[in-house]
């Protein structure tokens, strides 16, 4: 028994109820704060926010009976995948996805340099967004924070556009091509253009 539990043993039933009420209030407040846009923007990195947003939007796809593919699911020379999922409607303003998008925008306003930092695989935040089927609004936010990300090639020689095409993310492909039409002609390390990945 630790000190906290030992002190609780000394309380009567009314005292235990008061402690429980205070603890529940603290737990509820902590849950609300952890889900707030402000807390997430201050304490979660851009990458963590993109992953969380990808999970939130994936659950929407799952509810509609659609499956998402991992970027490595299809190798060159294999048959094409099933048709892509329909584009998602914008998340409702009170939804978890909308709150995560708001937190991502706020985080990029606080720390725009995070959009320019590659991970161990050479991926920027825009590459990660392509793997997680982000919306056009998120893509525009990431591009505004780091316009050079459109032409950044990761360690596998892939552009964000290559990953978006490989993952059948039509909304993101459209947003990337609108921001950088010349990316459609850029070749990867295997001399493939994004059209080869389609």
N, C-alpha and C positions, 0 to 999 in steps of 0.2 A: 504494500500500500504506500502510495506516495504522500507527500505532505498535504496536497489538496484533498485527497480522499480521506486522510486522517482528520482533517478539519471538518469535513462534511459529516463524519461519524458523530461529531459532538452536537450537531444541530437537531432540533426537534422537527416534527413533520411540517409545521408552518414555516420554519426557517428553510427547510429543503425546498418547499414550494416557491419561496421567494427567490432562492438561488436559481432554481430551474427557470423561472420566468425571466430573470435577468439574462441567463445563458441563452435562452431561446431568442430573446430580443437581439442579443449580440450576434447570434448565428444568422438570424434573418437579415440584420443590417449588413453583416459581412457578405452574405450572398448577393444582396442588392448592389453593394459597392463593387464587388468583383464582376458583376454583369454590366456595370455602367460604362458608357462610352469614355468618360473621362479617365477612369481607372485603367481600362484596357489601353487607351492611347498612351498613358504614361508608363505602363509596366510591361506591355507585350511588344515584342519586336514586330516589324512588318512581316517577316516570314511566319511567325506564330499566328498573326492575324489572318494571313492568306490561307494557312492550313485550316484554321478554325472556320473561316468563311467557306472554304471548299467542303468541309464536313457538313456545314449547315445547308449549303445548296445541294450537296449529294443526297442528304436525307429528303429533300424536296423531290429530287429525281426518283429516289427509291419509292416514295409514296405514289408516284405516277407510274411505277412499274418499269422504269428505264434503268439500264445498267451503265456504269461508267467504266472506261478502260484505263488501265495504267499505261503510261507512255511506253513501257517496254513490252506491252502485250502483243504487239504486232512487229514482226521483223520483216526486213526487206525480202521480197520474193514470196511471201505468203499471201493467201487470198485476202481480198479487202474485207474490212470488218462489216458488221451489221450497220444499218443506217444510223446516223447520229440522233441523239435525243433532240426533241424539239427545244427551241430556245426558251429559257425560263422567263416568265413575266417578272417585272421588277418586284423585289420582295416588299411585302406590306411594311409601312413605315414603323410599326411597332414590333416587327419580327426580329428574331435573333440575327438573321442575315443582314437586315437593314442596320441594326445596331453595330454589327461588326464592320460593315462598310463605312459607317460614320467614324468608328474608332480608327480604321485604316487611314481615312482621309486626315483625321486629327493627328495621328502618329506621323504621317508623312509631312504634315505642316510643322510638327515639332522637330523631326529628324529626317529631312529629305535625303541625307546621305545614305540612309539604309537601303534606298532603292538602287544604289550604285555599288553595293558591296557584294562581290561574288562569294558563294559558299565553296566548299571543297571540290565540288563538281564543276565549278565555273559558272554556275547558274546565278543569275540576278533574280530579283523579286519578280520581274516580268516573266522569266522562264517558269518560275514556280506557279505564277498565276495561270500560265498556259496549261500546265499540268493539272490544275484544279478547276478548269472551266469557269474562270471568273467572268463577270458581266462586262459589257462594253464600258460602263461607267468606271469600274475598277481599273480597267486597262488604261483609260484616258487619264485617270489619277496617277497611275504609275509612270506613264509616259511623260506627263507634265513634270513629275519629280526627277526623271532621268530620261531625256529624249534619246540619248546615245544607246539605251538598252535595246532599241529596235534593231540595231546592227551588231549587238554583242553576241559573239559565238561562245558557247560553253565548251567544256573540255572534250565533248563528243563531236564538236564542230556544228552544233545545231543553234539556229536562231530561235527566238521565242515563236516566230511564225511557224517554223518547222514543227515545234511541239504542239502548237494549237491545231495544226492540220492533222498531225498524227493522232491527236486525241479527239478528233471530230468536233472541235469546239467552234461551230460556225459563227456564233456571235463574236467570239474573240478574234477569229480569222478576219472577219469583216472590219473590226475595229483596228487591228494591226495593219491591214492593207490600206485602210483609209489614212492612217497616220504615216505610213511609209510604203507607197506603191512600189518603189524600187526594190524592196525586200523580196518581192516575188521572183526576182531574177538573180538574187545572190545565191551562190553555190556553197554547199557545206564541204566538209573535209573529204567526202566521197564524190565530189563534183555533182551532187544532186541539187536541184533547185527545190523550193517548197512544193512545186507541182508534182515532183516525183513522190513526195510523201502522201499526196492526196489519194 
